[in-house]
Amino acid sequence: MNIVLIISDTLRRDHLSCYGNEEIHTPHLDRFAQQCVVFDRAYTASFPTVPMRADVMTGKWTFTYLGWAPLPRNEVILPQLLSKSGFRTMAVVDTPFLVRQGYGYDRGFGDFRWIRGQGGDRADTNYERRYEEDYCAPMTCAAAERWIERHYKDQFFLYVDTWDPHEPWDPPAHYVELYDKDWDGAIVAPPYWYWKDAGLTERQLQVAHACYCGEVTMVDRWVGRIIERIESLGIMDRTAILFTTDHGFYFGEHGILGKTVMRRGEFRGSPLYEEVARIPLLVYVPGVDPKRSDALVSAVDFMPTILELAGVQIPETVQGGSFAPVLKGEKSTHRQFVVSTTQLQNPGETTQAVDDSQRQIKTYLPATITSDEWSLLYAWEGAQVELYNLKSDPKQRTNVVEDNRELAEEMHRWFYELIKAAGAEERLLEPRAKL
């Protein structure tokens, strides 16, 4: 079986029509979802961009030891295993951090193509843009489509990673105008702060969201092109396709415009509420009936699942678990809980993001522990804890921890035992040992 893994960065689950959004245009993914197992309870693990890719490549809870950093040479990784098992392996990416400065996410692939334009060289690419095809997500998906056309007779693993709809939100005007008829071309940069305190107006928040929605629709169209190419080549019956993201984004929810909170060289973090932690996951497997699943799954489970679908042995290094039995209807549940968090670090340490940007950790950063019904936000012993009932309070507005202390204690124990079993150092375990 061929495997295609598509990651679209910063794509909010609730902005896809297959997850109930009736305002944002995503017809191609909606049609694809009708052929898929649609996971309603999928969550990121390590956060944000590069750490999530580390989880996907290793199948490990890398937030316990790695963070935003180059992929260690001694890690046993997904493309390496598939290449050794006879798959033709290819990555087509425009996410800008995977190969620069020795980050090494090209390791293991038979070939790797980086589409330039995101990040520091964006000004050059913007200068060259004339048509929609000149934007990064279209260029990446078109390159992937052409590669499939050349190699459709091979057994392959194709990894497609586009940074859109990550900011800057500057899609072609015709996409923005679907959501804001009065748009004047303004581009609003997210402050990664509380938007009112940052001095933004309601109109600026509206414009930011309209431009983001435009990028979502653009991504939908071009990801749809990849899927249509697979269909037109007649290989859907031997190709598994996974579509997902790394995390979402706050557009005013909880007062924030950004995916976290940072200011003046400090990384203050922010709770990973549902808008960021809960992610879309559409999985197509030939011969598997379409359905929706409430099984709790994590990004750390992607690698072992792909290996099982490919018929490749899962190595002992993997800490995640395959949810292939859920796909095949052999099980209806997968995990009791999931954990979503930035790298575990203590105050005074520094974190690295966006290549070489160093920011000091000012306080313990909260982790989110999610079960079927509950969400616990916990940082360190003695700190304020947040507990939400996701069924009665899906927007997480009412903290009910004082009425449910025993439940909070139990969920904290789950978290502590997980990071301990995953090999977190004692300096990280000690301040997180108690609620």
N, C-alpha and C positions, 0 to 999 in steps of 0.2 A: 504494500500500500504506500502510495506517495503521501507526504505530509506537507501541508502549507500552514505556516504560523504567521498571522498578520497582527501586528501591534500598532495601534493608532494612539499616539501620546495624548494624555489629558482629555480623553473623551468621556464626558459624563454619561453614565448609564441612562439616566432619566431624560436624556436628550435624543434618544432613539425611539422611533415609532413602535418598534417591536417590544419596547418596555413601557408603552402606554402614552408616549408623548404625541399629542394630536396636532401640534403647531409647527414642529420642526420637520423639514422634508428629508426623510432618509428612505426612499422607496426601494433602493437596491438592497440595503441590509435588511429591510423588512421582508422582502421577497426571499432573501437567503435564509432568514430566520425560520421561515415556513418549512424549510428542509432540515432544520437543525434541532439538536437538543439545546434549548435556551435555558441557561442557568440564571435563576433569579437571586441566588445567594452566593455569588462569587465575590471575593475580596482580595485586595492587594495584601502583600505581606511586608516586604521591605519597601521603604518609601524614601525618595521619589524615583526619578527617572532611571539612573544608572543602577542603584541598588535593586530595583525591581528586575532589571535585566539579569543581574547576578543571580537572583533567585531562579529565574527561568532557565538560565544556562546550567546551574549546578543542582537544582532541586533541593537547596538547603536554605535554612533560616539565616541568611547572611547578615541580617541586622545584628546578630550577636557578636560579629567579629569584623565585618568588612566595611560597610558604608559606601560612600561615593569614592571609589578607588579603582585602580586598574584591576583587571581580572587576574588573580594569582596564577602563575604558570603551573602550579601543582594541582589545581582543581580539575576534577574529572567532569567534563562538560558535554552537553547535548550534541553539538555538531561533531565533536570528536568521535563520540560513540557511533553516531549514524554513519559517518564517513568510513570508519573501520568495518562497519557491517555491510558495506557495499552500496550505500546510497550516494548518488551525486548530490553534493550539498552546496547550496548557494545562499548568500545573503544580499539583499538589495535594501539599503538604508539611506535615509537622509538625517536621521537623528544625529546630532553633531558630535556626541561625546564618546562614541564607541571605539574609535580608532585613534583619535588624536592623543598626543602626549603618552603614547605607550599603553593605552587602556586595554588593548588586546582582545577586544570582542570579535575580531576577525579570526581568532585562532580556532582551528578545527574545521573550518569551512574549506571546501575544495576551491571555491572562488568567493570573492567578496567585492561588492561594488558600493562605493559611497557616492551618493548624489550630493554635490556641494550646493550650498545656498542657505542653509540654516546656520545660525550662530554668527560668528565674527565676519564671515565673508558675505553676509546677506546683502549688503549694500551693492556689491558687484552684481549679484544675481538679480536683484530688484531692477537694476539699471538695464539688464538684458531682457526683462520680461515684456512680452507684448501680448501674448495670448494665454488663455488658461493653461495650455499645455506647458507653458514655461514656468509654472509654479512648482514648488518642491514636491508636494504630494502627487500631483499628476505625473511629474517626471519619474518619481520612484515607482509608482504603480505601472506606468507604461513600460519601464525597463523590466519590471518583473513579468509583465505580460509577454514581452518579446522573448524573455528567457524561457518561459514555459513553452512558447511556440517552437523554440529550437530544440527543447529537450523533453517533449511530451512522451516520447517512447522510452525514456529512461525511468528508472526508479529513483525518485528524488525527494530531498527535503529542501524546501524553499522558505526562507525567513525574510519577511517584508516588514520593515520598521520605518514608519513615517512620523515625524515630529508634530505634524498638524493633527488636531487643531490647537496645538500649543501656541502661546503668544510669541511674537507680535501677530495680532489678528488683522491680517490685511489681505483677505481673499479678493478675487475679482468682484467688482461692484455689483454685478448682477446677482450674486449670492447674498450680499448684505441687504440689497433692496427687497429681497423676499421677506425680510424681518423688520425693516425700517425704511419706509418709502421716502422719508425726509432726510436720509443720510447724506451728509455733505462731503464725505471722504475723510472725515477725521478718524484718527487712530488713537485709541486710549490705551495707555500702558497700565497694567495692574500694579498698584503700589505694594502688594504683598503686606497689607496692613488693614486696619479698620477703615473702610472707605470714607466714612464721614469725617473721621479724625484726620485723614489724609487730604481733606479739602475737595474731594470729588463731589460733583453734583449728581442728582437723580438722572439728568440727561446723559451725563458721561457714563454712568453705570449702564444705562439703557443702550448706548452706542457700543460699549464694550461687549455686551451680551449679544447684540445683533451681529456684530462682526464675528464673534465666536460661533454663533449658530450658522453663519455663512460658511465658515471653514468646515463645520460638521457636515453640511450638505455637500460641499466640494469633496471631502474625503469619501462620503458615501458613494458619490458617482464613480470615483476612480477605483475604489475597492471593488465596486460592482463590476468594473471592467475586468479585473483579475478573475473574478468568479465566472463571469460570462465567457472568458477565454478558455477556462478549464472545461466549461460545459460544451463550447463549440468544438473543442478538440476531441470530445468523446471520452474523456478520462475521469468524469465524475464518479464512475463506478469503481475506481481504484485510487481515489484521492481523498484523504481526510483534510478538512480545513478548520482551523481554529481562528476566531477573530476576537480580539480583546483590547484592553488598554492597560496602562500602569496605575492610573489614579484619575480622580475627577478634579473639580475646581469649585471654589466658592464664588458666586456672583451675588454677594450681599447676604447670603445665609450666614447666620451667626455674626453678622456685621463685617464680614471679611470680603475683600476682593483680592483673591490670590489662592494658592493652595496651602500656604503656611504664612507665618508672620516673622518678618526679619527687618532690621533697621540698623543702619550705621555700623556695619561690620559685626553686628550681634545676630545670633540665630536664637530667637525666642520660641520657635516652634508654635504649634497650635494643635488643638485636639483634632484627630482625624475622625470627623463625623461621617455620616453615611454619604454625603455628597462627594467626599473624596475617597473614602475607603472602599465603598461598594462599587464594583466594576461590571461592565457588560462582559458576557462570555457566551459566544455562539459557537457550537461545535457540530460540524457536519461529519458523519461517518457513513460511508456506503453501507447500505443494508440495515441501518439503524433507523427506526421509525421516529419522525419528528415528535417532540413533546417539550413540556416545560418541566424543570426540576427545581425543587426547593432545597436540594442537598447543599450543605455548606462546603464550599471548596475554596482553595487558596492558590495564589500564583505559584507558591512553592510546589504545588501538585502538578503543574503543567508538564515538567520534564518527565516524571515517571509515567504520566498518562501517554505522552507522545511515544515514549519508548515501548510501552506495552502495545499501543496501536501498530507500531512499526515492527513488532516481533523481536525487539532487541532486549537483552537482559538488563534489568535495572541494577546498577552497581550498589554496593553496600554503603557508599558515601552519601547516597540520597536520603534526605530526612523527610521529604514529602511523600505522599501516597497517591497512587494512580486512582483516578475516578472512572476508569474505563468500565468497571462493573455497573456504575450508575448509567453511563451512556448506553450500555447493552441491556439495561432493564433488569440486571441481576440483583441490584441493590437500589434502594430509594434514598439512603442516607450515606454520608461520607465522613464528615467530621462532627465532633461534639462542639467545637469552637474553633475560631480562627483568630490570629493576631496580626494587627497592622500597626507598623511603627517605623519611625526613623531609626537610624543606628543607635544602639544602646550606648550612651556616653554619660559621663558625669560632669557637673559644673566645673568650669575652668579649662576643660579640654577644648580643642578646636575641631570644627567640622569643615569638610571640603565639599564644595558644590560648584557646578558649572566650571569644570576643569580645575583651575587653580585659585578660586576665590575662597579664602580662608575666613571663617566666622567663628567667633568665640561662643561657646555654650554658656549661657547665663544661668540656666536652671535645668533640672531634670525634665526631659521631654516626655510627654504622655504617650502611652501605648493604648491602643484600642483592642479590647477583647470582646469578640462578638459570638453569641450563641444563637440558637434558633429564634429566641424571643428577646434577648437582652443584649445591651451594649454597655460595657464598663470602660471608662476612661481613667487610667491610672498612671502615675509618674514615679512616685517614690514613697517610702514609708512616712506616714504622717501628713502627706499632702492632701489637698482637696481631691475627692473622688467624685466622679459623675457616673450615674447609673440611669439608663433609660430603658423603658419597655418599648421595643420597636413595633409591636403590634398595636398598642393603644396610643403611642406617641412617636410615629415614624419621623417627625421633624426634630426629635430630640430637644424638646423645649422645657420639659419638666424633670429635674433631677430628683429621683426617688430613692436615693441611696439610704437616707435615714430610716426609711420604712422597710428596707430590705438589706440590712447589714450582713446577715448570714449568707445571703446569695452573693453579695459583693465579695465576702471573704472566700467563698468557694471559687468564684471566677478568678480572683487573684491567685489562688493556689494553682489553678490550671496554668495561668501565665507563668508563674515562677517555676513550676516543674518543667514546662516546655523549654524555657531559656536555659535552665540548668542542664536538662538532657541534651540540648543542642550544643553545649560546651561553652557557655558564657563564662568569662573569667570571674574570679571571686570578687574583684573590685566592682564589677557590675552587679553581681548577685546580692552582695551584702546590703546595699541601700534599698533594694527592692524585695527583700525577703518577707516583709510584712505589709499589711494594708495600712 
